[in-house]
Amino acid sequence: MANLVIVESPAKAATIKNYLGSNYKVIASKGHVRDLPKSTLGVDIENGFEAHYINIRGKGDLIKELKKEAKNANKVFLATDADREGEAISWHLASALGIPLEQTRRVTFNEITKSAIKEAIKKPREIDIELVNSQQARRILDRIVGYKLSPFLWKVVRSGLSAGRVQSVATRIIVEREAQIREFVPEEYWTISASHKNSQGKIFRSKYYGKGDVKADIHSKEEADALLAQLDGNKFIVSDIKRSIKKRNPLPPFTTSSMQQEASKKFGFQAQRIMRIAQELYEGVSIGSENGGMTGLITYMRTDSLRISDEARDAAKEYIIASYGDKYYPASPRVYKAKADAQDAHEAIRPTNVMITPDTVKKYLSSDQYKLYKLIWERFVASQMASAELDTVNADISCGEHIFKANGSNIRFKGYLTIYNDISNEKETMLPDISVNEILETEIPLPEQHFTEAPPRFSEASLIKFLEEKGIGRPSTYAPTITTIISRGYVKRDAKVLVPTQLGEVTTKLMIDNFPEIIDYKFTAEMEDSLDSIADGNDSMNGVLSRFYDRFKSSLDAAESSVKRDEVDVPSEETDIICEKCGSRMIAKSGRFGRFAACPNYPECKNTKRIDKNNNPISKEPTEQKETDMVCEKCGSPMVIRSGAYGNFYACSNYPQCKNTLPIKNEIGVKCPKCGGQILSKRSKSKTVFYSCENYPNCSFSSWDIPTNEKCPVCSSMLMKKKGKNLLVCSAEGCTFKKEVSDEENS
């Protein structure tokens, strides 16, 4: 009998299957198979916070298949991700499959490579129940907060709202930054700069510093004019020159947080997109037989550790010396220390094989995959290289008792900057040759007015950095938290920054007034530490939950008895749309079918209009109908082509007396891989084009990607064209073959 290996994702299953051979069958659970019920709390608070887990809807057939395979297998290995969530998924799988905990074979690995997988299979262990309990505690905490607080918000604000232990704190951070911006009062200040020419006629600039060693601030034009008067007529003389060689050390390899920040800054990617791409690189990509076929290119991407293995460090050393020479490797290997509260469960994010350079695999990766892999690879290699060296010059220029300062630098030895340039925004401005006591030819110094600026709004990258600094959340929670507060309407994106909505501000104030602990930065960070303590075996799940719930229930009871609905006012969001029925300015609202504008005089005026995300009305006017040669089979009238929510269709021209309609079959010249019928292009309710078989519902084939007549060279399945990208991907579940196409082929 074959051995069974269960992982989370089909992509990971396909990669691991290639490494283990025919004696192993690898199946994906596709995430969790059990969870708390959606319709009820699912936690017996009075009975030790006992959780009531049920099989997730839609996973029944998969669980039956897994049970059957487990029953027929020689051994069952649970190979879910090597973190608390992965440990919990394995625990749920063992329960669903009826495997006693003492008989479980749990295997973990930090990278999906042949050697790592085979080594992990040799050393299975039991499920770590303390890691499971840590994940359970987080899930139960979030469930209690969500299910107890949300009804309170429905009652006093409006229905459909949600609260969360971390999402409410993240919203508060953005709301408070907005308040700082509104309350900010700019302060005036002035700078004075001078342009000098040395004895060889070379020009450079300096800035006013102050008198002697005391820095002076200039607050007004009057102060600037008074200073200029003191400078008038005095010579500018070089009084001091300091030359030095400054070393610049490389940054450490990426953690989840730093990767999200850097990819956001360099590529403009949102956190959710970054994590999706990283997941693909971790689980495995087909990079050609010459490079090992299906290969995981990076180590596990949810980590706060800066540690790397000795093998990876040695491989980096070998690559650096072979590619750049001995002087590009430091005298001793670089070791980075993570911050004190880091879990350090995994290595830092690095390439699994440093010899697989980005250019080697570029043709096998999508544009996004290549960008992120190149960033991770370069950051890791640079982290092990020699420091850069910069020649710096600092000159003091005296004018009477006043001092001006001029600075310059250029790169003496590039070191790690050869690969990873993190000073690209800094200009190299080496000062020309000057000497002490040299009298400089100087133009009249120029004063310039400035005003202090308010703190900037948070971008996704800067919010993640703030959350990490405050200890709020963990690497796996940053992206989902941002997605949640935006989808819930508490925060919106404005270009690349995050701005609170009026709903977010009102809800945050309500939470601060009534649940100060739940929304407190320090309390939330301490709760994360408590979850870490459970994982480390230093605290119990019930102990953490009990201490939390006692304080939470007290606050909830007090809030429910004191806050009434009419005390909370959520300002309406006005639009520029004027109601044509009564002349009022319409307000934006959200409903089950999306955003719409409504008259504020409801119920006297019930006028509404559909609007887009920018509050622009969506026209309901019918498009111009096109005549056809077809005749209505019901009444004999000519048939015309009309447009609807799902695209064009044939309709009787005698409407509304005759309501006969027929679909237009938009064939694309590709046959269905399931039944051989023609694939048609259609429109969804959101007017997005998708593709399905003409024999629907008897044939269930459908796809958002564009079907083609090309076959996958790995498994012979249909290749699909990704919308908006010059990329073909395999349609088979578990196969991750990708192929770049040229613009000509794409057209």
N, C-alpha and C positions, 0 to 999 in steps of 0.2 A: 504493500500500500504506500501511496505517496504521502509526503508530509504537507500539511496545510499551513500557509503563511497568510495572515490577515493584516492588511494595511488600511489606511484611510482612503487614499485617492487612486483612481484608475491609472493615472500617469505614473505614480510611484510603483504600482503593481507591475506595470509593463517594464519598467527599468529593472526592478529586482528580479523579475522572472528570467531576464536574460542572464543574470549572474548565477542563479541557483541550479539551473538545469532541469532535466525532465523528472527528477525525483521529488520535485517540489511544485505544488500548485499555489499560485498567489492570487488572492481575491481581495477586492477593495470593499470596505464597509461603507464607503462614501460618507465619512464623518460619524457622528453619533448614531446609535441605533435605538437608544432609550433616552428619555428626558422627562422633566416634570410636565404634567398636563397643562395645556394652554388655557383651559376653561376654568380651572380652579387653582387655589394657592398651591396645593400638592405637598404641603409641609405641615405635619402635625406638631404645632408649636408646643402643645401641652404634654406631648409624649416624647420629650428629648429631641425635638426638631427632626423627627423621622420623616424622610423624604419618600414620597410615593411616585416611583418611576413607572412609566408606561412605554410600550414600543411606539416609536415615532410613526405617525400616519404615513403610509406609502412605503414603509420599510418591511412590511410583512413578508412579501415574497423573497426579499433578500435574506431575511433572518431564516426562513425555511431552507433556502439554498445553503446558507452557512452551516446550519444544523446538520444537514445531510452530508455536506463535505467533511465537517468535523467528525461525524460518526464514522465515516469511511476512512479517515486519515490515520496514519500511523502516529504522528505527533502534530499538535496544533501550536503554532508559534504566533503570539500576538505582537505585531511589529509596528504599532502606532507610534506617533511622534514622541520624542524623548523629553516631554515636559508634562506638567500637571494635567493639562487637557488630554494629552495622549494617554497618560496613565489611566485617567478616568474612562476614556473610550475603551481601553482594554478591559477594565473592570466591568463595564457595562456589557461588553461582548462576552466575557466569561459567564456573566449571570444569564444573559439571553441564550447562550449555548449550553448552559448547564454544566460548566466546567468548574469544579471546586477550586478555591483559591490556592490551596496547597499543591494543586496539580497544574497550575498555569505555567506556561513557558513564555515569559516576557522577554523580548529582545529589543535593544535600543541601539541607535547609532547616530553619530553626529553628521555623517555624510553618506550619500548614497553612491558608494563606489564598490567595486567587486571585493576588494580586500576587507573593507569595513563591514559589508553585509555578511560575508562568510565568517569573519571573526565573531560577529554578534550572534550568529546562529550556533556557534560552538559554546557560547557562554550564556544560556538563558537563565533567568532568575524568576522568582515569584513576583506578583504584582505588589508594588510598594503602597500599602494601604494608607500610609501617612500622606503621600502625595495625592492620593485619591481623596482623602478627607479634606485636604487643603482646597482642592478644586470644588468639592461638594460644599464646603463652607462658603466659598465665593458665590457659587450658584444660588445657595439658599439665602445668603445675605441680599443678593441682588433681587431675588424673587420676593422676599419679604418687603423690601423697600418699594419695589415696583408695584406689587399688588396691594400694599397698604396705603401708599402715598398717592398713587394714581387716582383712586376713587375720591380722595380728599380734593385733589385738583379739579376733578370733574365737577364736584359739588360747588366749589367756590370760584372757579375760573370759567372753565367750559369743558364739555365732554370731549373725549378723544385724546386728552393730554396724557403724558407719561412722565414719571420721575425715575431717576436711577441714581445709584450711590456714587458713581464716578461721573456720569454724564451731567448731573446737576452741578457738580463742582467745576467741570470744564466750562459749562455755560456761565457760571458765576465769574470765572476768570476773564472771559470775553466781555461780560457786562461791566465789570469793574474797570477794565482797561478803557472802555468807551466812556465811562464816567470821568476818568482821569483826563481824557482828551477834551471833553466838554468843559471841564472845570479849569483847564490849563490856561494860564495867563502868560502870554509871551513877554519876555524881558529883553530889553534892548542892550546890545553890547557892540563895541567897535573893535576893529583890528587895524593895525597900521603896518604896511609892508613897504619895503624899499628895494629898488633895482640898482645893483652895483656893477661896475666894470673894473676888472683887475688890470694890472700893468700890461698884459698881453691883449687886452681888449675883449676878454671873455666876459659874458654877462651872466649873473646869477641873482637870486632874490633872497631876502631875509625878512623875518617878521619881528615886530617889537615884542620884547620880553618884559622889561621893567628896569628898575634901578638896582644895580649890583646883582645880588643873588635873590632879591625879592621880586617875585612875579607881580605885575600890576594888571588889574582889570580896568578896562575903559567902558564906562556905562552910558555916556552921552556924547553928543556932538561937541558940546562945550568943553568936556574933558579932552576930547581928541584935538580940538583946535588949540587948547592951552598947551598940550604936549608938543604939537607941531611948532608952536611958537618957541618953545624951549630948544627944539632941535635946530631951528633956523640959524644958519651961519656957522654951525659946528662941523668939523670934519668927521668922516666915518673912517675909523681905523680898526684894522684887525687886531684884537687884543688877546685872543686865545684860540688855539686850534688843537683839537683832540682827534687823533686817528686811532681806529681800533678794528680788529677783525671780530665780527659778531657771528656766532654760530646759531643756526636755526635748525631745530630738531624736527624730524617728521612726526606727523600725527599718528596715533595708534590705529590699528585696523578697525573696521566698522563694528559697532553694536547696532541693534535694531533702530534705536533712536537716531544715532549719528548718520546711519545710512539713509533714513527717511529725510532727515534735514538736508543732507548734501544732494540727494537726488531731486528733492523739491527745488533747491536753490539752483542747481545746474540745468535741470531739464524741465522744470515747471510741473513735475508729476505730483498728483495728489497721493496722500498716504496710502489709500486703499489700492491704487494702481501700482504703487511701488511694491507693496506686499504681495500682490498677485503675480507680478513679474518675478520677484524673488522666489516665490513658491514654485514657479515653473522651473527656474534654474536649479533649485534644490532637488526637486523630484525627478528630474532627468530630461534631457533633450537629445534627440538623435543628431550626433555630430560627425557622422560618417564612419565607415568601418576602419579607416586608417587611424581614427582617433579613439576607437573603442566602442563605436555604436551608441546605444542609449547610455547616457552618462549624466550623473548628477554633477553639476559644475561648481556649486558652492555648498558650504556647510550650512547647518541649520540656521534659519534666518530670524528666529525669535530668541534673542539673547541679550544680556546686559554685561557679558563678560568680555575682557580684553585678552584673555589667555589664549595661546595657540600651542599646539602640540610640538614636541621636540622634532618630530619627523617633518612637520610643515616648515619649521624654522630652518632646519638643515637643507631642505629642498630650496627654500628661498635663497639661502646663502650660496648654494651651488649655482643657481640661475644668475644671481647678481654678479658673482665673480666671473662666470663664463661670458656673460653678455657685456659687462662694463669694466671689469678689471678689479684688482684687489682694493684699490683706494676707494671704491664705491661701497665697500662693506666696512662697518665700524670695527673698532678694535675688539669689542666683545659683543655678543648677540644682544639684541634689544628685548627687554621684558617689560611689559606694561601692567600696571596694577589698576584694577577696577575700583570704583568707589566703594565705600564701606558697606553700603546696603545692597550691593549687587548680589544676585542669586548665584552667579558663576556656575550655573548648571551645565553650560555648553561652552565651546570655544567661541572666540570672536568670529564674525562672518569673514570667510576667506575662500579663495578658490580651492577645490579639492585636489587639484593638480596644477601647480604653478607653471608647469611646462606647457599646459594648454593655454596659450596666449590668446587674447581677444581676436587678433587678426587671423589666427589659425582656424577659428570656428565661426567667423563673421558670416560666412555664406549660409550657415545652417541655422542662424538665429534670426528672429524677427528684429526689427529696428530697436524696439524697446528692450528686448532681451540683451542685445549687443551693448547698448548704452549702459545698462546697469551692470552687466558682467564686467565690462571694461573698467567701470568706476570701482567695483569691488576688487578686481585683480590689481589695478594700479595702486589703490590705497594700501592693500596688503603688502605688495612688493616694496613700495616706498617706505612702509613702516619698519622694514628691516634694513634699510640702506643707511649710508653715512650721512651725517648732517651736512647741510649746505653752509657755505661760508660767504659772508658779505663784508666787503670793505666799507667802513663807515667813516664819515668825517663830520665833526660838529665844530662849528666856528662861532665865536663871540665877536661881535662888531660893536665897538663903542662909539657913541656920539655924545661927548660930554660925559655926564654921569649915567646916561641911559644906555641900555644894552639891547641890541638886535641879535637874533640867532639865525644861523643858516645850517641846514643839514643836507647831507647827501650820502648815497650808498650805491653800490653796484655789486653784482654777483662775482665773487672771486672763484668759488668752486661750487658747481651746481649740486653735487651730491644727489639726494633723493628728488630734487626738483627736476632732474632729468626725466623722471616718470610722472610725478604727481606735483603739478605746480599749484601750490596754494597761496602764492603771493602775486598772482597774475594781475590783480587790480592795483598793485603798488608799482609806481613808476620808478625806474632807476634814474636817479638824478645826482650824479657824481659832481661835486663842486670842482670848479677849475682850480689850477694851482694858485694858491695864495700863501702868504707868509705873515708871521706875527709882525706887527708894527707897520704893515703895508697900508698906505693911504689909498682908499678906494674912491673912484669917481662915482658919485651917487646922484641919481635923480631925486627930485623932491618926493619925499615919502607920501604914499597915498592912503588916506583913511577910508575905511569901508564899514558901512552899517550892517548889522546882523540882528536877528531875533532868535531867541531860543525856541526850539520846536517841541511840540507835544510828543509824548511817547507814541511810537507807531502802533497801529492795530496789529493784531496777531495774524500771521500767516499760519498755514498748517505746520510748517517746519518750526517756526518760533513757538507755537503752542505746544508742540511735542517736546521741545527743549525745556519749556517752563514746567510741564507736567513731570518730566524726568527729574528736574532739579528739586521739585517739591516732594518727590516720592509718591506722586499720585498715579495709580495704575501701574502696569507692567508692560514690557515690550509687546505682548500679544494684544493689549487692550487699546493702544493709542489710536490706531486707524479705525476700529469699530466705534470708539467713542466719538470721534469727529463725525463719522458718517451718521451716527444716531442723532446728534444734536442738530444737524442740518436737516435730516429727514423729518424730525419732529417739529420743525418750524421755530426752534428757539434761536437759531443762528442761520445766517445766510452768507453765501460767498458774494463778495463785491470785488470783481477782478480777481486778484490773488490774495485778498485779505478776508478775514472773518469778522462779520458785523452782527451784533445782537439784534433780534427783532423786538418789537414792542412786547410781544408775547413772552419772549425770553427775559426781558427786563422785569416785567410784572411778576412772572413766576419766580424769578430769582429773589426778588424782594420778599415775596410771600414765604419762600423757603428760609431765607435768612431770619425773618421775624419769628418763625414758628419752629424751625428745625435747624438751629444754629450749628449743632454738632454734625448733623448729616452733611451739611454743605461746607464744613470747615476744612481748610487745607490740611492742617496738622492732624485732625482726627482721621481724615481719609488716608493720609500717609501712615498713621499708626495702625490703621486697620490692615493695610497691606503688610506691615511688619508682623501683625498677628497671624495673618495667613501664612507668612514665611515660617513663623514659629510652629504652626501645625505641621508643615512639611518637614521641618527639622526634628519633629518629635518632642518639642519643648512646650507644647500647649495642646489642648484637646479641642476638637471641633465643637462639642457641646459647650465647653467653657467659653470660647470666643463668642458663639452665637447667643448664649444666655446673657453675657455682660452687655452685648450690643442691644439685644431686644428689650431688656429692662429699661434702658434709657430711652430707646426709640419709642416704645409704647407710651411712656409717660408724656413725651413731647406730642405724640399723635393725639392722645386723649385731650390734652390741653388745647391743641389747635382746633380740633373738631368742636369743642364746646365754646370756643371764643370767636372763631372766624365765621362770618356769614357771607352769603353770596354777594349781596349788594355792597359789601365793603371793598370788593376787588373790582377795579375798573380796568379793562383791557382796551386801550384806545383803538379806534377803527383805523385801518390803513386806507387813506383816501387815494383815489386814482384821478387821472385827468379826464375821465369819461363823464360826460354830462348825460343824465337820464333824459331821453327825449320825451318822456311822458309827463314829468313834473319839473324838470329843470334843475334837480339837485345833483351835486357831485357824488358819483357812485363810489362805494367802498369795496375793497378786495376781500374776498372770503374764500375758504377752501371747503369743498364737499367731497362726497364719495366719488364724484366723477371729475375731480380736479378743481382748479381755481376758477372763480367766476366773480363778476362784479354785480353787486346788488344795490338797489336803491335804499338809502338810509331811512326813507319814510315808510318802510314796511311796518305794518301790513296794509297801510292805506295805498301804497304803491308797491306792486310786486314785480316790477321790471328787473330782469337779470340778463347778463351777457356772459358768454364764455370769454376768458382772457388767458393770455400766455403768462410766463413767469415774469415778464417785464410790465405787466398790467396793460398790455395792448389788446384791444378786442379782437377776437377771432371771428372773421366774417361768416355769417350763415347764408349769405346770398348764394343761390345755386349757380353753378358754372354753366357756360353756354352749352346747350345740348347739340349733339352732332347727329345728323340723319344717317340712316343705314338703308340697305336694300332688303332688310328683314321685315317680315309681316307678323304681327301679333297673332298667335295661334288661338287666342281666346275671342278677340273681337275683330280681327282683320285690319286694325289700324297699323300704320308704319311704326316700327320700333326705332328708338333713338338711343344714343349713348349718353349716360348721365354719370355724375361723380357722387360718391358717398363716402362715409367714414372708412370703408374698406376698399376704396379705389373705384374704378369705372365699372359700370354694369349696363346691360341692355334693359330698357324700360319702355313700356307702351306709351305712345305719345298721347293717348286718350286718358291719361291720368288726370284727376283721381277717379273718373268713372271706371276705368280699368286699371288695376294695380299689378298687372302681370310684369314680372322681371325675370331676367336670365343672367347668369354670371358670364363674364367674359373670360375665356380660357387664355391666359397669357403664357403660352408655352415658351420655354427657353431652350428647347432642343436637347434636353438631357433626360435620360430615362431613370426612373426610380430604382435605386439599388435593392429595394425590398420586393417589389412586385413587377417591375418592368414597365409600369405606366408612365405617362408623361408628367414631368415636374412643372408646376405652374408657379408664376410669381404672383403674390397677393399682397394686400395691405392689411396691417393690424389696425386695431381701434385707434392706436396712437399715430396712424398713418405711416408706420415704418414698414418697409417692404420685407416680406419673408417668403419662404418657398415651401410648398407642400405637394404631395402626390395628388393627381386628378382623381384617384380612387378613394380619397378620404370620404367617410371615416373607416372604410374597410381596410385601408392601408394607413398606418399612423405616421409615415415619414413626414417630417417637417424640419426646417432649419432656418436660422437667421443668416447663416453664411451662404454664399452662392455656390450651388452644386456645379461641378464641371464634369467633362468626359474623361479627365485624366485619372490614372490609377496610381495608388500609393506603391512605390517600389519595395516597401517593407512588408505590407500585408495585402496588397492588391485591392484595398477598399477605395471608395471614391475620394478624390481630393476636393476640398472646398476652398473657395476664394474668400479670404477675410475682407469684410467690407471696409473700404477706405484705406486698405493696405496692399502693397505688392507682395502678398504672401499667400501661399497655398498650404493648407493643413489637412491631415488625414481625418476622415469622418469616423473611423473606427474608435470605439471607446477603449482607452488605454494606450493607443498608438500616438506618439507625439512627433511623428515625422513632420517637418516643416520645409518649405522650399521657397526661396525668394524668386520673384519673377520680375522681368524688366518692365519698364513703362509700356513698351510696345506690346509685350505679351499680355500685360494687364488690360490694355484697351481692347 
